Amino acid sequence: MYKDTVLPSVLEQVVNCKDELAQFYLMECIIQVFPDEYHLQTLETLLGAYPQLQSTVDIKTILSQLMDRLSNYAASNAEVLPEFLQVEAFTKLSTAIGRVIEAQADIPIVGAISLHVSLLTFTLRVHPDRLDYVDQVLGSCVKKLSGKPKLDNRATKQVVALLSAPLDKYNDIVTALRLSNYPRVMDHLDNQTNKVMAMLIIQSIMKNNTLISTADKVEVLFELIKGLITDLDATTVDEVDEEDFSEEQNSVARLIHMLHNNDPEEMFKIICSVKKHIMRGGPRRLPFTVPSLIFSALRLVRQLQGQDGDVVGEEVPTTPKKIFQLLNEIIEALSSVSSPELALRLYLQCAEAANDCDLEPVAYEFFTEAFVLYEEEIADSKAQVTAIHLIIGTLQRMNVFGVENRDTLTHKATGYSAKLLKKPDQCRAVYACSHLFWVDDQDGIKDGERVLLCLKRALRIANAAQQMANVARGSSGPVTLFVEILNKYIYYFEKGNPQITSATIQGLIELITTEIQGDSTSALPTSDPFFTSTLRYIQFQKQKGGILGEKYESIKV
């Protein structure tokens, strides 16, 4: 009765009254008063009346209300979904929106987009599994946007709502990546909003722990977030807010760790794809994004560790060597954009990974690069101290090098240590080098003589530092350096270095005591807390007895 008699009569009255306010009010009444299932079964009749209304009637609001009602109806009861398919609700609504937009040529762009937002919300609620419908809505929105001037604020908000809807619904960016029109809609946003949208996409991935597992998806994803990866316009450095910029780039860096596949071949493709995109980022972005990519590649290297045999077959598989070549290129790019300290750290990380893969030439190459950077790029004295300690620490853990290569690198490291600007820094770096000649592993190097040479050299430097302090300040200052060296002597003494005897340690203790007393007549030898703790340790070992206790027996404290 409603379908055949009531609705046609009511609609006829509405269309004939020709008053825009009355038409709007009455259409609203029809939508709100009659039940949802009635609307669903009479959709065609109802939508057919819209183009006949006065051109000034706000049809988009009426249509939006209708779609909201229907989508709430579908959401509240899953059993009615077949009815929606039966009456082809999506196709009818989509066609009606197209007709309304055509009929009202002067409809503002924000109105057209808000209609698409309502249709998309309807589609995601009623047909969440029909990605083709979702893509169709985005596609018709692209058509409406193309050729239009810059969007105003309200229109931009609607486009963001349109793009956010699939993310919120699917909680899975992988689904959104299958929508071919998604990036095309994003292209219509201004740069600032494009960045905001890119951040929303990354946050969605992080929140849902979504792994992006193929190179093709990575390509689409990086196309979506290109606003964060390259400068889309000629924005000068001064206009960019540093804090926002850091947050954006750190998000991209975090995103790189979400791109993963257990298949080495596919993972290598993903790494190559990410490299291609982030290398366009320019000098300000690389220091943020490159480390993530390097560690992602090193994770793959660890996975492949020990698989570097000859594989029979036409296709050359992904090997650690191949990845290391790629890593070398990436870090080279980083060192050329004035981030030498970061590049040096990454070279050393790669050298360590090459060591674990038993690739001596590769590890040596990375070390050479690190030394070249140290020589040519790192001029700041504090940065030099940090760098030399990193180099010594990494070299000490290397076990892949033959005698010749190890000697070359060790010689370089000790040479640089002795050339640091400040005497105390020199002294600390030189005694740290002693560890390069004594590796406390089963088959590690144990060269007691050279350890002793390093320590004696450190003592000479400490002595010189003490004298310089005396000349400059009239007092030789604290004896910290001597006590630090004493602690190294004790370490090697306990490890069984035959060159370091109890007599040597006794002599050093006496030297420090004399220094402390000579510095100030009233000072007691115990006035240096570090020295006091060291003596207490020796005393404790003597009392504890055992093998160590016997060693310390002859030392008088």
C-alpha positions in Angstrom: 0.0 0.0 0.0 2.8 2.4 0.9 4.7 1.5 -2.2 1.8 1.7 -4.7 -0.4 4.4 -3.2 1.0 6.4 -0.3 4.5 7.3 -1.4 3.7 8.2 -5.1 0.8 10.5 -3.9 2.9 12.2 -1.2 5.8 12.6 -3.6 3.5 14.1 -6.2 2.2 16.7 -3.7 5.8 17.5 -2.7 7.1 18.0 -6.3 4.0 20.1 -7.3 4.2 22.5 -4.4 7.3 24.2 -5.9 8.3 25.8 -2.6 11.9 25.0 -1.7 11.4 25.2 2.1 8.3 23.1 2.0 10.0 20.5 -0.3 13.0 20.3 2.0 10.9 19.9 5.1 8.5 17.3 3.6 11.3 15.2 2.2 12.9 15.2 5.6 9.7 14.1 7.1 9.3 11.2 4.7 12.8 10.0 5.6 12.3 10.3 9.3 8.7 9.1 9.7 8.4 5.9 7.6 10.3 2.8 8.7 13.7 1.8 7.2 12.5 -1.3 5.4 9.9 0.8 3.6 12.6 3.1 2.3 14.7 0.1 1.2 11.9 -1.4 -0.8 10.9 2.0 -2.4 14.3 3.4 -2.9 13.9 3.8 -6.7 10.7 5.8 -6.4 12.1 8.0 -3.6 15.3 8.8 -5.4 13.5 9.4 -8.7 11.7 12.4 -7.1 15.0 14.2 -6.1 16.0 15.6 -9.5 12.4 16.9 -9.9 12.7 19.2 -6.8 13.5 22.9 -7.0 17.2 23.4 -7.9 17.7 25.5 -4.7 16.6 22.7 -2.4 19.5 21.3 -0.2 19.3 17.8 -1.7 22.7 16.7 -0.4 21.5 17.0 3.3 18.3 15.0 2.5 20.3 12.3 0.7 22.9 12.2 3.5 20.1 11.7 6.0 18.6 8.9 4.0 22.0 7.1 3.6 22.7 7.5 7.3 19.4 6.0 8.2 19.9 3.1 5.9 23.4 2.4 7.1 22.4 2.5 10.8 19.6 0.1 9.9 22.1 -2.3 8.2 24.5 -1.9 11.2 21.8 -2.7 13.7 20.7 -5.9 12.1 22.9 -8.2 10.0 19.9 -10.2 8.8 18.7 -7.4 6.6 21.9 -7.2 4.5 20.6 -9.6 1.8 17.7 -7.2 1.2 20.2 -4.4 0.4 21.8 -6.6 -2.2 18.4 -7.6 -3.6 17.3 -4.1 -4.2 20.8 -3.0 -5.4 20.8 -0.2 -2.9 24.4 0.9 -3.6 24.0 1.2 -7.4 20.7 3.2 -7.0 22.2 5.6 -4.4 25.4 6.0 -6.5 23.4 6.8 -9.6 21.1 9.2 -7.7 24.2 11.1 -6.3 25.6 11.3 -9.9 22.3 12.8 -11.1 22.0 15.3 -8.3 25.5 16.6 -8.9 24.8 16.9 -12.6 21.4 18.5 -12.1 22.8 21.1 -9.7 25.7 22.4 -11.7 26.6 25.1 -9.1 26.7 22.7 -6.2 29.7 23.7 -4.1 32.6 21.2 -4.1 32.3 20.7 -0.4 28.7 19.5 -0.9 29.6 17.1 -3.6 32.4 15.6 -1.4 30.2 15.3 1.6 27.7 13.3 -0.5 30.5 11.0 -1.4 31.5 10.7 2.3 27.9 9.7 3.2 27.9 7.1 0.3 31.2 5.7 1.4 30.1 5.4 5.0 26.9 3.6 3.8 29.1 1.3 1.6 31.6 0.5 4.4 28.7 -0.4 6.7 26.5 -2.3 4.3 29.1 -3.9 1.9 32.4 -3.9 3.8 33.6 -6.8 1.7 33.0 -5.1 -1.6 36.2 -3.2 -2.2 35.1 -2.5 -5.8 32.2 -0.4 -4.5 34.5 1.6 -2.1 36.9 2.2 -5.0 34.1 3.3 -7.2 33.0 6.0 -4.7 36.6 7.2 -4.5 36.8 7.2 -8.3 33.7 9.3 -8.8 35.1 11.7 -6.2 38.3 12.0 -8.2 36.3 12.8 -11.3 34.5 15.6 -9.4 37.8 17.0 -8.0 39.7 16.9 -11.2 40.1 20.3 -12.9 38.8 22.1 -9.8 40.8 24.9 -8.2 42.5 24.6 -4.8 40.2 23.2 -2.1 39.1 25.4 0.7 39.3 24.4 4.4 35.8 22.8 4.6 36.3 20.8 1.4 39.7 19.6 2.6 38.2 18.4 5.9 35.6 16.4 3.9 38.3 14.8 1.7 40.3 13.8 4.9 37.0 12.3 6.2 36.6 10.4 2.9 40.1 9.0 3.1 40.0 8.2 6.8 36.8 6.2 6.6 38.4 3.1 5.0 41.3 3.2 7.5 38.9 3.3 10.5 36.7 0.6 9.0 39.3 -2.0 8.0 41.9 -1.3 10.7 44.2 -2.6 8.2 46.1 -0.4 5.7 46.7 -3.5 3.5 43.1 -3.4 2.5 43.2 0.4 1.7 46.3 -0.2 -0.4 44.2 -2.3 -2.8 42.1 0.7 -3.6 43.5 2.1 -6.9 41.7 5.5 -6.5 42.9 6.1 -2.9 46.3 7.8 -4.0 44.5 9.7 -6.7 42.2 11.3 -4.1 45.2 12.2 -1.9 46.8 14.0 -4.8 44.1 16.6 -4.6 45.1 17.6 -1.0 47.4 20.5 -0.4 50.9 19.6 0.9 50.2 20.3 4.6 47.0 18.1 4.6 48.8 15.5 2.5 51.3 15.2 5.4 48.6 15.0 8.0 46.9 12.2 6.0 50.2 10.4 5.6 50.7 10.6 9.4 47.2 9.1 9.9 48.1 6.2 7.6 51.4 5.5 9.5 49.6 5.8 12.9 47.0 3.3 11.6 49.8 0.8 10.7 51.5 1.3 14.1 48.2 1.0 16.1 47.2 -2.2 14.4 50.7 -3.7 14.1 50.2 -4.2 10.4 53.0 -5.9 8.6 53.4 -4.8 4.9 54.8 -7.9 3.3 55.3 -7.4 -0.4 57.3 -4.9 -2.5 54.2 -4.0 -4.5 52.3 -2.9 -1.4 55.4 -1.0 -0.2 55.4 0.9 -3.5 51.7 1.9 -3.1 52.2 2.8 0.5 55.2 5.1 -0.2 53.2 6.7 -3.0 50.6 7.5 -0.4 53.0 9.0 2.1 55.2 10.8 -0.4 54.4 14.1 1.3 56.7 13.0 4.2 59.4 11.5 2.1 60.2 14.3 -0.4 59.5 18.0 -0.5 56.4 18.3 -2.6 56.9 22.1 -3.0 59.7 24.6 -2.7 59.3 25.1 1.1 62.3 26.7 2.5 64.1 25.2 5.5 63.1 28.3 7.7 59.4 27.7 7.1 59.5 24.1 8.5 58.8 23.5 12.2 61.7 21.5 13.5 59.7 19.6 16.0 57.0 18.6 13.6 59.6 17.6 11.0 61.4 15.4 13.5 58.1 13.7 14.5 57.2 13.1 10.9 60.6 11.6 10.0 60.7 9.4 13.1 57.3 8.1 12.1 58.7 7.1 8.7 61.7 5.5 10.4 59.3 3.5 12.6 57.3 2.5 9.6 60.3 1.0 7.9 60.4 -1.7 10.6 56.8 -2.7 9.8 57.8 -3.7 6.3 58.8 -7.4 6.6 58.7 -10.7 4.8 60.3 -13.9 6.0 61.1 -14.8 2.4 64.6 -13.3 1.8 64.0 -12.7 -1.9 60.9 -10.6 -1.2 62.5 -8.9 1.7 65.4 -7.8 -0.4 62.9 -6.4 -3.0 61.2 -4.4 -0.2 64.6 -3.0 1.0 65.5 -1.9 -2.6 62.1 -0.3 -2.9 62.4 1.6 0.4 65.9 2.7 -0.6 64.7 4.1 -3.9 62.1 6.2 -2.1 64.0 7.5 0.9 67.1 8.4 -1.1 65.0 11.2 -2.7 64.5 12.7 0.8 67.4 15.1 0.7 70.1 15.8 3.4 67.7 16.7 6.2 65.7 13.5 6.0 68.4 10.9 5.5 69.8 11.0 9.0 66.4 10.0 10.3 65.4 7.3 7.8 68.7 5.7 6.8 69.5 4.0 10.1 66.1 2.2 10.1 66.7 0.9 6.6 70.3 -0.2 7.5 69.1 -2.2 10.6 66.2 -3.7 8.6 68.8 -4.9 6.0 71.1 -6.2 8.8 68.2 -8.2 10.2 68.0 -9.9 6.8 71.7 -10.5 6.8 71.5 -12.2 10.2 68.6 -14.3 8.8 70.8 -15.4 5.9 73.9 -15.9 8.0 75.9 -18.9 6.9 73.8 -19.4 3.7 76.5 -18.0 1.4 77.2 -21.2 -0.4 77.0 -21.7 -4.2 73.4 -22.2 -5.2 72.7 -24.1 -8.3 70.1 -22.5 -10.5 69.7 -19.6 -12.9 68.5 -17.0 -10.5 71.2 -15.6 -8.2 69.7 -15.7 -4.7 69.9 -12.9 -2.2 73.2 -13.3 -0.4 74.8 -11.3 2.5 77.4 -10.0 0.0 74.7 -8.5 -2.2 73.0 -6.8 0.8 76.4 -5.4 2.0 77.0 -3.8 -1.4 73.6 -2.1 -1.1 74.4 -1.0 2.5 77.7 0.5 1.4 75.8 2.6 -1.2 73.3 3.8 1.3 75.8 4.8 4.0 78.0 6.5 1.3 75.0 8.7 0.5 74.6 9.5 4.2 78.2 10.5 4.7 78.0 12.8 1.7 75.2 14.8 3.4 77.3 15.9 6.4 76.4 13.2 8.9 79.8 11.6 9.2 79.4 10.5 12.9 76.2 8.6 12.1 77.7 7.1 8.9 80.7 6.0 10.9 78.5 4.2 13.5 76.6 2.5 10.7 79.8 1.4 9.0 80.9 -0.3 12.2 77.6 -2.0 12.7 77.9 -3.4 9.1 81.5 -4.5 9.8 80.2 -6.4 12.9 77.5 -8.1 10.8 80.1 -9.0 8.1 82.3 -10.5 10.9 79.5 -12.7 12.0 79.0 -13.8 8.4 82.7 -14.7 8.1 83.2 -12.2 5.2 86.7 -10.8 5.9 87.1 -8.6 2.8 83.7 -7.0 3.4 84.4 -6.3 7.1 87.8 -4.8 6.2 86.2 -2.6 3.6 83.7 -1.2 6.1 86.4 -0.5 8.6 88.5 1.2 5.9 85.4 3.4 5.1 85.0 4.2 8.8 88.7 5.2 9.1 88.5 7.4 6.0 85.5 9.2 7.5 87.4 9.6 10.8 90.4 11.1 9.0 88.6 13.4 6.5 85.2 14.4 8.1 85.3 14.3 11.9 87.1 17.4 13.1 85.4 18.1 16.4 87.6 16.8 19.3 84.6 15.5 21.3 83.3 13.6 18.3 86.8 12.2 17.6 87.0 10.8 21.2 83.6 9.1 20.8 84.5 7.8 17.4 87.8 6.3 18.4 86.3 4.5 21.3 83.6 3.1 19.0 86.2 1.9 16.6 88.3 0.3 19.3 85.2 -1.4 20.8 84.1 -2.8 17.5 87.6 -3.9 16.4 88.1 -5.7 19.7 85.0 -7.9 19.0 86.2 -8.9 15.5 87.5 -12.4 15.0 87.3 -12.7 11.2 90.5 -10.9 10.4 93.8 -12.6 9.6 97.0 -11.5 11.3 97.9 -9.0 8.6 94.6 -7.2 8.3 94.1 -7.1 12.1 97.6 -5.6 12.6 96.9 -2.9 10.0 93.6 -1.9 11.6 95.0 -2.1 15.2 98.0 0.0 14.2 95.7 2.7 12.7 93.5 2.7 15.8 96.4 3.1 18.3 97.9 5.8 16.0 94.7 7.8 16.1 94.4 7.4 19.8 97.8 8.9 20.5 96.9 11.9 18.2 93.8 13.1 20.1 94.0 16.8 21.1 93.7 16.6 24.9 96.2 14.6 26.9 93.6 12.9 29.2 91.6 11.8 26.1 94.8 10.5 24.5 95.6 8.5 27.7 92.2 6.9 27.9 92.1 6.0 24.2 95.6 4.4 24.4 94.8 2.3 27.4 91.6 1.2 25.8 93.7 0.0 22.8 95.4 -2.5 25.1 92.2 -4.6 24.8 92.9 -5.0 21.1 95.8 -7.2 22.1 94.0 -9.2 24.7 90.7 -10.8 23.8 89.3 -12.8 26.6 87.9 -15.7 24.5 89.0 -19.2 24.1 90.9 -18.6 20.9 91.2 -14.8 21.2 94.5 -13.0 20.7 96.6 -12.7 23.9 99.7 -10.6 23.4 100.9 -9.7 26.9 103.9 -7.7 25.7 101.9 -5.3 23.5 99.3 -4.9 26.3 102.1 -3.8 28.6 103.5 -1.4 25.9 100.0 0.3 25.6 99.7 0.6 29.4 103.3 2.1 29.7 102.6 4.5 26.9 99.3 5.5 28.7 101.3 6.1 31.9 103.8 8.4 30.0 100.9 10.4 28.6 99.2 10.6 32.1 102.5 11.8 33.5 102.8 14.5 30.8 99.2 15.5 31.5 100.0 15.8 35.2 103.0 18.1 34.4 101.0 20.3 32.1 98.4 20.7 34.8 101.1 21.6 37.2 102.5 24.3 34.9 99.0 25.7 34.1 97.4 25.6 37.6 100.3 25.3 40.0 99.1 21.9 41.2 99.1 18.6 39.4 95.3 18.1 40.0 93.6 14.8 40.6 95.4 11.5 40.0 92.3 10.0 38.3 94.2 8.9 35.1 96.8 7.0 37.1 94.1 5.2 39.1 92.3 4.3 35.8 95.5 2.8 34.5 96.1 1.0 37.8 92.6 -0.6 37.3 93.6 -1.8 33.8 96.8 -3.3 35.3 94.7 -5.1 37.9 92.3 -6.4 35.2 95.1 -7.9 33.1 96.9 -9.2 36.3 93.7 -11.2 37.1 93.3 -12.4 33.6 96.8 -14.0 33.8 98.9 -11.7 31.6 102.4 -12.9 32.4 103.9 -9.4 31.7 102.0 -7.8 34.5 103.4 -8.8 37.9 102.6 -7.9 41.4 105.7 -5.8 41.6 104.4 -3.6 38.7 101.2 -3.0 40.5 103.0 -2.3 43.8 105.2 0.3 42.0 102.1 2.0 40.5 100.3 2.1 43.9 103.4 3.8 45.4 103.6 6.2 42.6 100.0 7.3 43.0 100.4 7.6 46.8 103.5 9.8 46.3 101.6 12.0 43.8 98.7 12.5 46.2 101.0 13.4 49.0 103.2 15.6 46.9 100.2 17.6 45.6 99.2 18.8 49.1 101.2 18.3 52.3 98.1 17.8 54.4 96.3 15.3 51.9 96.1 11.7 52.9 96.5 8.9 50.3 92.9 8.1 51.0 91.6 11.5 49.8 90.9 10.2 46.3 87.8 8.0 46.5 88.5 6.1 43.3 92.0 5.2 44.6 90.6 4.2 48.0 88.0 1.9 46.4 90.7 0.2 44.3 92.9 -0.4 47.4 89.9 -1.8 49.2 89.3 -4.2 46.3 92.8 -5.5 46.5 92.5 -5.9 50.3 89.2 -7.8 49.8 90.8 -10.2 47.4 93.6 -10.9 49.8 91.2 -11.7 52.6 89.0 -13.8 50.4 91.9 -16.1 49.6 91.8 -18.7 46.8 93.9 -18.5 43.6 93.3 -14.8 43.2 94.0 -14.1 46.9 97.4 -15.8 46.5 98.2 -13.6 43.5 97.6 -10.5 45.5 99.4 -11.7 48.7 102.7 -10.0 47.9 101.1 -6.6 47.2 101.2 -4.3 50.2 98.4 -1.7 50.5 
